[in-house]
Amino acid sequence: MVNLGKLTKKAKDLADKHGDKIASAVDKVTDKVDEKTKGKYKDKLAKVDDAASKLDKSAKGTQP
């Protein structure tokens, strides 16, 4: 059986370590999707970008 506590901790650790890379990749993907859908889902994609940008601690100056 899968231990969800350990899995959650691992996911949080990875997001803390690589949040900047995750945010960058999500930004690129949402831009491409927005381009391909000609803005049809712009508001939904903006929410995804906002959520992903919260993972990027380096932009807030919390990492050296």
Secondary structure, 3 states (H helix, E strand, C coil): CCCHHHHHHHHHHHHHHHHHHHHHHHHHHHHHHHHHCCCCCHHHHHHHHHHHHCCCCHHHCCCC
